[in-house]
Amino acid sequence: MIASNKEKEQWIGKIVTLNGKPARIMGRKLTYPHVATLDMTLDVVFSWQAVKRIILNNNGNFTS
């Protein structure tokens, strides 16, 4: 389940949740993007495959 460049562009800046807190996906040009809470108290690195799976199957609810 590889994420396409078009999908990556759509997801950058998308508001999701990380451990139940509002978060944003960052790092379109990175091999491994970051999902960080809006208050920047938590920043977790995921693979693009994991981002795709979580967005499609878990409504963008990331957990660390």
Residue, then its C-alpha position, 0 to 999 in steps of 0.5 A: m500500500i504505497a502512497s502516491n505523490k498526489e496522496k502525499e500532497q493531499w495529506i500534508g497539512k491535514i488535521v488529524t489526531l495524535n493520541g487523541k489531540p489535534a495534530r498535523i501531517m508534515g514533511r511532504k518531501l521527507t522519506y518519513p513524515h512527521v505527525a505533530t500535535l498542534d501545540m508541538t508537545l508531541d512529534v512522531v515519525f511514521s512511514w508514508q505507508a502507515v500514514k496512508r493506512i491510518i488515514l484510510n482505515n482509522n479515520g486519521n486517528f494516529t497513536s504513538 
